[in-house]
C-alpha cells in the first residue's frame, strides 16, 4: 500500500463468492473492512487506467483466467452474488500490456456447468 498502510485479504475464490479486504493504518489499527465482490466495488475498475496488479491488489486472485489469442487479450473471472443474490461472474479483460480494456458481468459459468447447483 502506498501510504505505509497494510492490507490483509481473505479470499474465498474460486469456490466462494467473497473477498474481504482489511486495511490497517501505519500504527496497525483497522482503517476499513470491505467486501470486494459487489457491483459497487467492481464499478471502481477503470478501463484504460487500471492494471492487472491493481485489480489483483483490490480483488485478489481470480477464480479462473482465460486467454483470447485472436483478440490479443486475457480475462480474469470473479464469482460473486449480484444484486438480489443471483450467482454472477465479473470478467475483467486486459490488453497485452496488462491494462484493463473492459469489464462484463454475466451468469456464473460454473453454476451453469454444474446445472445451477441443483442436486436433485
N, C-alpha and C positions, 0 to 999 in steps of 0.2 A: 504494500500500500504506500502511496507516495508521501503521506504526511506522518510517517513513523507509527502509524496505527497497524493493527494486526487483524487479519480475518481468519476465522475458523469456518470451515464449510462442511456441512453434513449433507451428503447426497445419497438419495435412495435410488438414483438412476443406475441401472436401467429397469429394475423391477418394481420401482415405487415412483409415484408422481410428485415427490417432494425434494426440494433442495433448500436447506436453510443456511443463510449467511449470518454469522455472529461477528460483528465488528467491535474491536476494542480500541480505546484511545491509547496514547503513548504511556499512560500510567497503568494500563491493564484493566481499566474499568469498561464495562459493556457500554458501548455507544449506541448500538442498534442490533435488532434481531429481525431478519426479513426472510419471508418465504419468497423464493425466486420463481417458482413455477406458477406464475399468474399472467393473465393477459396484460395487466398493467406493467409488470416487470419486463415482459418481452417487448412491450411498446417502447422501451428505452433504447433498444438496439437501433442504431442509426446506419442505414445503408451509405456506403461511400466514405464512412468515417471510422466505424468500429472495426477492430481487428480480431483475428482468431484468439489472440492472447487475452484481449479484454472480455470476449464472450466466455472464454474458459474461466477467467478470474471471477466473473459475476455469476455464471450459471453452472460451472463445474463441467466434468466430462460428459459428453453426450451419451444417450442410450445407444445410438447407432450412428455410424458415419457412412456416407455414400460418395462415390466418385462418378462424375459425368464427363468422360474424356471428350466427347463430341461437342459439349457446351463449354469445355475448358473451365469447369467449376467443381467444387466439392460441397457437400452439405452435411450438417450435423442435425440429428433429430433428438428432441427432448420430449419425453412423455409427461403429460400433465392433465389436470382437470380444468376445463374451460368453464366459463360462466354457466351456472346451472348444474355443475358436477358432471358434465359429459366428458368421456375419455377423448383426449385430443393429443395432437403432436404438433410441436413447433419445429419447423425446418428453417435452419439458418444457412444460407448459401454464401460461399466465399469464392472470390476470384483467385487466380494463381498466386497473387501477392499476399493472400490471406486477409483481404479486406472484405467486409460484408457487402454482398451485392443486393440481397433482398431477404425477406423473411416471409414464410407462408404458414398458415395454420390449416390443419386438416384432421381427418379422423386418425386415431391411433392405429397404425397398420398392424401392430402386434395384436390388438384386440380383434381386428377384422380377421387376421390369420387364425387366431385361436377361437373363432366362432363367437366372438363377443364375450368370452368367458363363461358362456352357458354350458354347464357340465351335465345337463340332463340326459 
